[in-house]
C-alpha cells in the first residue's frame, strides 16, 4: 500500500520540476532575448527581460505537466508492481512521453514513448554505473596481520 510520504513526494516532485522549468526557461529565454535584441546594452537587457517574462512561465508549466505525469506514472508503477526499482522509471518515462504526445496521433505517441523510455533508460543506466563505481571504495578489505619473525 502507498503511504502518505510517497504521495507527498509526488507532489513535491511536481513542484520542483515546475520550478526547474521556470528557472531553466528564464535562463534560456534570457539568453535568447539578449541574442535577438538590437545592439546596445539597454535594448539587450530589455529584450532579455521581455523574453523571460513571456517564455519562463510557459517552460515552467510544461515542465510541471511533465513532472506531474511522470510522478503519477511512477507512483502507479510502484503500486502495481509492489517494488521500487529502475524499471518503474523507465516505464514511466515511456508512458509519460506517450501520454503527452497522444493528441498528435498514435505514431507520434509511440515515437515519443520510445524516446522517453530511451532517455530514462540512459539516465538510469548512468545512475547504476555511477553507483557501482562509487561502491568500490566501500568494499570490505581483509586486514593483513604483520609477520612476527
VOGUVO-317731 format. One record per residue (C-alpha): z, x, y; residue number from 1. Coordinates in steps of 0.001 Angstrom, whole numbers. Layout:
N
+---------+---------+---------+------+
|       w |       u |       v | resi |
+---------+---------+---------+------+
|       Z |       X |       Y |  NUM |
...
+---------+---------+---------+------+
***
This chain:
149
+---------+---------+---------+------+
|       w |       u |       v | resi |
+---------+---------+---------+------+
|       0 |       0 |       0 |    1 |
|    -631 |    1085 |    3554 |    2 |
|    2353 |    1994 |    5660 |    3 |
|    2727 |    1300 |    9372 |    4 |
|    2336 |    5031 |   10077 |    5 |
|   -1203 |    5095 |    8677 |    6 |
|   -2255 |    2055 |   10697 |    7 |
|    -743 |    3612 |   13802 |    8 |
|   -2587 |    6842 |   13009 |    9 |
|   -5911 |    4969 |   13020 |   10 |
|   -5184 |    3544 |   16480 |   11 |
|   -4198 |    6963 |   17838 |   12 |
|   -7338 |    8466 |   16299 |   13 |
|   -9482 |    5866 |   18058 |   14 |
|   -7759 |    6520 |   21374 |   15 |
|   -8152 |   10269 |   21017 |   16 |
|  -11866 |   10022 |   20190 |   17 |
|  -12393 |    7857 |   23265 |   18 |
|  -10541 |   10402 |   25392 |   19 |
|  -12512 |   13286 |   23908 |   20 |
|  -15702 |   11362 |   24632 |   21 |
|  -14706 |   10846 |   28260 |   22 |
|  -13770 |   14499 |   28763 |   23 |
|  -16810 |   15836 |   26916 |   24 |
|  -19033 |   13292 |   28629 |   25 |
|  -17638 |   14284 |   32018 |   26 |
|  -18366 |   17957 |   31352 |   27 |
|  -21855 |   17260 |   30029 |   28 |
|  -22726 |   14757 |   32772 |   29 |
|  -21294 |   17019 |   35466 |   30 |
|  -23393 |   19963 |   34350 |   31 |
|  -26497 |   17801 |   34110 |   32 |
|  -25827 |   16227 |   37516 |   33 |
|  -25298 |   19683 |   39020 |   34 |
|  -28533 |   20946 |   37493 |   35 |
|  -30722 |   17999 |   38555 |   36 |
|  -29320 |   17672 |   42107 |   37 |
|  -31216 |   19071 |   45081 |   38 |
|  -30338 |   22583 |   46210 |   39 |
|  -27277 |   23058 |   48351 |   40 |
|  -23647 |   23222 |   47351 |   41 |
|  -22636 |   19850 |   48811 |   42 |
|  -25525 |   17933 |   47248 |   43 |
|  -24913 |   19628 |   43865 |   44 |
|  -21235 |   18612 |   43927 |   45 |
|  -22221 |   15087 |   44949 |   46 |
|  -24802 |   14917 |   42162 |   47 |
|  -22276 |   16181 |   39601 |   48 |
|  -19581 |   13702 |   40678 |   49 |
|  -22022 |   10780 |   40753 |   50 |
|  -23297 |   11655 |   37301 |   51 |
|  -19741 |   11934 |   35965 |   52 |
|  -18816 |    8529 |   37389 |   53 |
|  -21851 |    6925 |   35761 |   54 |
|  -22017 |    8670 |   32382 |   55 |
|  -18465 |    9661 |   31330 |   56 |
|  -17279 |    6087 |   30661 |   57 |
|  -20390 |    5453 |   28551 |   58 |
|  -19793 |    8587 |   26468 |   59 |
|  -16115 |    7672 |   26116 |   60 |
|  -16946 |    4159 |   24985 |   61 |
|  -19483 |    5411 |   22455 |   62 |
|  -17045 |    7954 |   21038 |   63 |
|  -14303 |    5307 |   20942 |   64 |
|  -16511 |    2917 |   18979 |   65 |
|  -17431 |    5713 |   16572 |   66 |
|  -13760 |    6663 |   16182 |   67 |
|  -12696 |    3069 |   15574 |   68 |
|  -15414 |    2532 |   12982 |   69 |
|  -14694 |    5845 |   11252 |   70 |
|  -10921 |    5257 |   11190 |   71 |
|  -11422 |    1745 |    9831 |   72 |
|  -13714 |    3015 |    7081 |   73 |
|  -11405 |    5932 |    6295 |   74 |
|   -8308 |    3728 |    6016 |   75 |
|  -10261 |    1242 |    3904 |   76 |
|  -11420 |    4021 |    1562 |   77 |
|   -7841 |    5301 |    1226 |   78 |
|   -6654 |    1767 |     437 |   79 |
|   -9443 |    1140 |   -2082 |   80 |
|   -9152 |    4473 |   -3893 |   81 |
|   -5357 |    4906 |   -3572 |   82 |
|   -5815 |    8575 |   -2768 |   83 |
|   -6446 |   10602 |     329 |   84 |
|   -8989 |   13383 |    -145 |   85 |
|  -12150 |   14789 |    1398 |   86 |
|  -14412 |   12282 |    -359 |   87 |
|  -12929 |    9496 |    1772 |   88 |
|  -14006 |   11279 |    4967 |   89 |
|  -17481 |   11987 |    3651 |   90 |
|  -17998 |    8383 |    2555 |   91 |
|  -16514 |    7134 |    5841 |   92 |
|  -18933 |    9283 |    7829 |   93 |
|  -21848 |    7885 |    5860 |   94 |
|  -20649 |    4296 |    6180 |   95 |
|  -19972 |    4752 |    9915 |   96 |
|  -23446 |    6157 |   10505 |   97 |
|  -24966 |    3227 |    8647 |   98 |
|  -22892 |     583 |   10401 |   99 |
|  -23514 |    1902 |   13905 |  100 |
|  -27293 |    2037 |   13483 |  101 |
|  -27643 |   -1141 |   11440 |  102 |
|  -29211 |   -3114 |   14284 |  103 |
|  -32213 |    -757 |   14275 |  104 |
|  -33183 |   -1766 |   10757 |  105 |
|  -32425 |    -726 |    7187 |  106 |
|  -34382 |    2527 |    7305 |  107 |
|  -32605 |    3703 |   10453 |  108 |
|  -29262 |    2684 |    8939 |  109 |
|  -29977 |    4626 |    5753 |  110 |
|  -31111 |    7688 |    7697 |  111 |
|  -28030 |    7612 |    9916 |  112 |
|  -25806 |    7094 |    6881 |  113 |
|  -27289 |   10156 |    5196 |  114 |
|  -26924 |   12227 |    8354 |  115 |
|  -23337 |   11013 |    8903 |  116 |
|  -22387 |   11809 |    5321 |  117 |
|  -24060 |   15214 |    5530 |  118 |
|  -22287 |   16139 |    8762 |  119 |
|  -18907 |   15061 |    7394 |  120 |
|  -19611 |   16956 |    4148 |  121 |
|  -20296 |   20085 |    6215 |  122 |
|  -17084 |   19595 |    8182 |  123 |
|  -15038 |   19012 |    5032 |  124 |
|  -16679 |   21978 |    3280 |  125 |
|  -15848 |   24306 |    6171 |  126 |
|  -12289 |   22954 |    6199 |  127 |
|  -11870 |   23635 |    2480 |  128 |
|  -13365 |   27123 |    2889 |  129 |
|  -11026 |   27998 |    5763 |  130 |
|   -8036 |   26639 |    3844 |  131 |
|   -8901 |   28757 |     809 |  132 |
|   -9431 |   31871 |    2902 |  133 |
|   -6105 |   31396 |    4657 |  134 |
|   -4224 |   30604 |    1456 |  135 |
|   -4975 |   34062 |      32 |  136 |
|   -2267 |   35559 |    2196 |  137 |
|     390 |   33251 |     739 |  138 |
|    -195 |   34038 |   -2934 |  139 |
|    2948 |   35382 |   -4613 |  140 |
|    2910 |   39091 |   -5289 |  141 |
|    4720 |   40644 |   -8219 |  142 |
|    7304 |   43052 |   -6826 |  143 |
|    6979 |   46599 |   -8042 |  144 |
|   10043 |   48489 |   -9241 |  145 |
|   10042 |   52181 |   -8383 |  146 |
|   10254 |   54581 |  -11330 |  147 |
|   13686 |   56142 |  -11775 |  148 |
|   12892 |   59627 |  -13029 |  149 |
+---------+---------+---------+------+
***
